[in-house]
Amino acid sequence: MLTWILLAVAGCALLVLVLAVRAVLVRLPALRRAVLALQRRQAQVEALATQAQRLQSRVEALERSLAEGERRRTLARPGRPG
């Protein structure tokens, strides 16, 4: 009798394990698609970050250029207040 009880408990545990594994395996394709989407998004973010750095460099160069132009105009008009 004890043998049957142990077999029933082991069978139930095995059934629960199989059902849990099945639930995970069913979700794997969706998880794979989600991972691929996240990787594409990460690549987009990295490209945008690179572009933002380039734009920041251009803005800084333009600011320096404008400051230099202002300084030259001020020096070109010594009699007028800047």
C-alpha positions as CSV (number, residue, x, y, z in Angstrom):
1,M,0.0,0.0,0.0
2,L,2.8,2.4,0.9
3,T,4.4,1.7,-2.5
4,W,1.2,2.8,-4.3
5,I,1.0,6.0,-2.3
6,L,4.6,6.8,-3.1
7,L,4.1,6.1,-6.8
8,A,1.0,8.3,-6.8
9,V,2.9,11.2,-5.2
10,A,5.8,10.8,-7.6
11,G,3.4,10.6,-10.5
12,C,1.6,13.8,-9.4
13,A,5.0,15.6,-8.9
14,L,6.1,14.4,-12.4
15,L,2.8,15.6,-13.9
16,V,3.2,19.1,-12.3
17,L,6.8,19.3,-13.5
18,V,5.8,18.3,-17.1
19,L,3.0,20.9,-17.1
20,A,5.3,23.6,-15.8
21,V,8.0,22.8,-18.4
22,R,5.3,22.8,-21.1
23,A,4.1,26.2,-20.1
24,V,7.7,27.6,-20.4
25,L,8.3,25.9,-23.7
26,V,5.1,27.3,-25.1
27,R,6.3,30.8,-24.3
28,L,9.7,30.5,-25.8
29,P,8.9,31.7,-29.3
30,A,7.2,34.9,-27.9
31,L,10.2,35.5,-25.7
32,R,12.6,35.0,-28.6
33,R,10.6,37.6,-30.6
34,A,10.7,40.0,-27.7
35,V,14.5,39.5,-27.3
36,L,15.0,40.2,-31.0
37,A,12.8,43.3,-30.8
38,L,14.8,44.6,-27.8
39,Q,18.1,44.0,-29.7
40,R,16.8,46.0,-32.7
41,R,15.7,48.7,-30.3
42,Q,19.1,48.7,-28.7
43,A,20.8,49.1,-32.0
44,Q,18.5,52.0,-32.8
45,V,19.4,53.7,-29.5
46,E,23.1,53.3,-30.1
47,A,22.8,54.8,-33.5
48,L,20.8,57.7,-32.1
49,A,23.3,58.2,-29.3
50,T,26.1,58.4,-31.9
51,Q,24.1,60.9,-34.0
52,A,23.4,62.9,-30.9
53,Q,27.1,63.1,-30.1
54,R,27.9,64.3,-33.6
55,L,25.2,66.9,-33.4
56,Q,26.5,68.1,-30.0
57,S,29.9,68.5,-31.5
58,R,28.5,70.5,-34.4
59,V,26.6,72.7,-31.9
60,E,29.7,73.3,-29.9
61,A,31.7,74.2,-33.1
62,L,28.9,76.6,-34.1
63,E,28.9,78.2,-30.7
64,R,32.7,78.7,-30.9
65,S,32.4,80.1,-34.4
66,L,29.7,82.5,-33.3
67,A,31.7,83.6,-30.3
68,E,34.7,84.2,-32.5
69,G,32.6,86.2,-34.9
70,E,31.3,88.3,-32.1
71,R,34.8,88.9,-30.8
72,R,36.0,89.9,-34.3
73,R,33.1,92.3,-34.8
74,T,33.8,93.9,-31.4
75,L,37.5,94.3,-32.3
76,A,36.6,95.7,-35.7
77,R,34.5,98.6,-34.1
78,P,36.7,100.0,-31.5
79,G,34.8,103.2,-31.1
80,R,31.4,101.6,-30.4
81,P,30.3,99.8,-27.3
82,G,29.7,96.1,-27.8
